[in-house]
Every structure is written in structure tokens, then in C-alpha cells.
């Protein structure tokens, strides 16, 4: 008999997981405490932008296998329960806030049937799974708990869920592994590596992976700083070191650094947890990774000031990009939006354009100005900032917008625009980590 699954928490991770598991043929019940989100999902509408997921969701809703509710008792028929709630940075420190994970497990505990398996997918500090397993042993001894970290990237969520580069399961016994193998049978059949780990290792794999990615980005941004000081070009440097397969050419794109709901808060939570465990020194380097990352934002602001003036009050700056990366409407800890807000706080008039992120950005920064079309954003601008690498911005013809702006100055914060093209049209072109 096919397993029935529940997915608790229907944000990016949960909604994607629910729709993808339904597409594999499982009956899936998605539960979330937010009635608006549930209503939208139940109508086959996605509450956020994620390429391909909207179509998949609409298609799966039609099959009748997938449903969403705010009623936790609906999980009672499920055999496997995926916990996909958020673990944001806590308000008073670096650690992760585990309130949602703990309350999700508590909320489903009364409805867990005999032999069911709770599977954590949220990114948590190491040790959380064990403590939840102990809590469950008291409240719902008929159920077991495993951890199955998720490595999906926004913008590639469906692809990363259905064809992941590995599956990692943290289990305390063989039975839990057997159940998870049944869930992922068709994905395993594709040849996907399967890694069985204990609970703490599975939790650590996730934060180690994100820490490594953050380190790669900050490494190349540190090289960008040195290139600027020494008169070098970080894009050539990145290309050259990337040919060494031990280094690899991915995640070496220098620019304004990493943001989003994962990398920044995960490295901070990892440091906080290491300190609790008495291993603070081992992760001290992540403090530097964080500092380099935040410095990249400041470096853009420094170039703006050196191009315009220390006093920005008379200037209009057009910001191209609000989201933390392209193909997403996520503005959580977005470097682009942070730079826009800092420039506005410094007195500049800032107009922000983004293909998908204007509404989420407006919610966070209602006082910034927003433009729905690029030409409106750049009209009368003293300077352009390219801060999120949407393909729309690479398609801009610099000569076509030359007449609209006041000064033909652009700073490419992502090292993605065609410098020669812009210069040919008479623009002064700056890029982070490139001196000529
Ligand atoms: C990240 C990880 O890549 C996923 O594997 C992980 O599952 C996810 O976090 C998570 O923990 O849920 P995501 O936040 O979607 O995924 O974004 P990334 O593609 O990792 O990009 C993160 C940030 O780094 C973006 O702001 C991006 O612009 C920046 N970045 C990326 C660079 O500045 N340079 C690069 O070379 C690559």
C-alpha cells in the first residue's frame, strides 16, 4: 500500500516538498497555521514565486492526492510526517529560533498513529533531533523520529527536490531508514547517492554544506578586495582558479555577497551552537566569513560616495534588483535591498526595480520608492546599481537608456554585465574586484 504523507509547514520548503511528493504518487496533506497561505495553496495558487512550482502545484491539486489545511488533526492518516517549518535567527542573538519546530512536533503528537515516522527537514542546530526524539518518546511513544536535511536552492526548488544530488537521512534504527527508502524509492532509482547517518551527523551535514558555500563566496569576495587594492581582476582570478577541479568554478561569483533566508542565519546559528558545545574556536572563521560578506555591501556604498559625493542628499540612485538572488521573490536578508535602504538612510533618493520582488520589498521597506519598469526606475538617475543578476538586466541596451539618466555611471554589484558594451555606449562602469 502506498504511504500517506503529511507536510507540516508550507513555506518554500514545505509547499515544494508537498507538491513534489504528490507528483511521485503519494497522498499528501499539507498543514500550516497561516490560513491565507493554506487558502491559496488549496486553490492551487502559490503564495511566493518559484519557477515551475506553480504549474506543478496546480497539476497536483487536480489529481486529488494533494490537500492543504490549518487543521493539525488532518495528519492522523499519514504514515510519514515531514516537518518543514522555518528556523529563523532569534531576535536576541545569533542562535536559531526553534519555536516553530518544537510547536510543530507538539501539534502533531496527539495524532500520530502507531508506527508512524516524523521526519525533520528544517535546518536545526545539532542536537535538536535527539531532543525532539526524546520529547516524542514521552508524548507519542508509538512514533519515531528521523532527520532528512533539505538542500534545495530557491529558483531550482522542484529540480532539487525531484533530482537531488544526494539524499541524507539521519536515523536511529533500520526501520526508519526502510520507511524513508520507500518514500524516496523513485529518486533512489535514478542513481541518487543515499547517505545514512546518525541524527547529529545528518543535522551537521546541512549546516556544514551551507557554511562551505558561504565560505566560497566570502573567499572570492575577499580576493575581490585584494584585487581592488592591487589592481587585479577578480573575475579572471576566479575563472583561473576554478579550472582546478579541486577548487571548482561554482560559487566563485564575486559581488555584493550572499543573503537569503538560509546562508546568513545558518552560519550564525552554527557558530552559536558550536559555542554551546565548547567548540567555539573551530568555527571562529565563520565570523570572518560573515564580516567579509557584510563588508561587500559597504564597499558598494563607498564607490557610490566616491562617484557622487559624501553627502548623497541631492542624488537619485536607481537600484536594479531587490531580491537576494534572481528567479525568486525572496527579499529576506537581501544584500540588494540592504544597500538600497542604507543609501536612502544616507539621504539619497532611491528607486528600486525588481521583476518579481517589488511587493515583498515594499512590505519590508515601505519608504523606498519602487518602479515597475526599468525605464521609470532609471529616469533622471545620477547612478545605476546592478545588485541582483536578473536576466532582464543583462538584456538592457545601455545606449537605449543613456538619454534617460542624468549621469552615465553604473556599478555592477554582481559582475554579470557586459562591461565593454556599457563602456562603448559611454558609460562609466565600475565592478567590484575589477580595477581597470
Ligand atoms: C542555499 C543553498 O545553496 C541550498 O543548498 C540550501 O538548501 C538552501 O540555502 C537552504 O539552506 O535552504 P539559497 O538560499 O536558495 O540556497 O541560495 P544560493 O543559491 O545558495 O545563494 C545564496 C546567496 O549567495 C545569494 O544571495 C547569491 O546571490 C549569493 N551568491 C551565490 C554569490 O554571491 N556568489 C556566488 O558565487 C553564488
Boltz pocket constraint, residues with backbone or C-beta under 6 A from the ligand:
constraints:
  - pocket:
      binder: B
      contacts: [[A, 123], [A, 150], [A, 151], [A, 152], [A, 153], [A, 154], [A, 155], [A, 210], [A, 213], [A, 217], [A, 250], [A, 251], [A, 252], [A, 253], [A, 254], [A, 255], [A, 256], [A, 257], [A, 258], [A, 259], [A, 260], [A, 261], [A, 262], [A, 263], [A, 324], [A, 325]]
      max_distance: 6.0
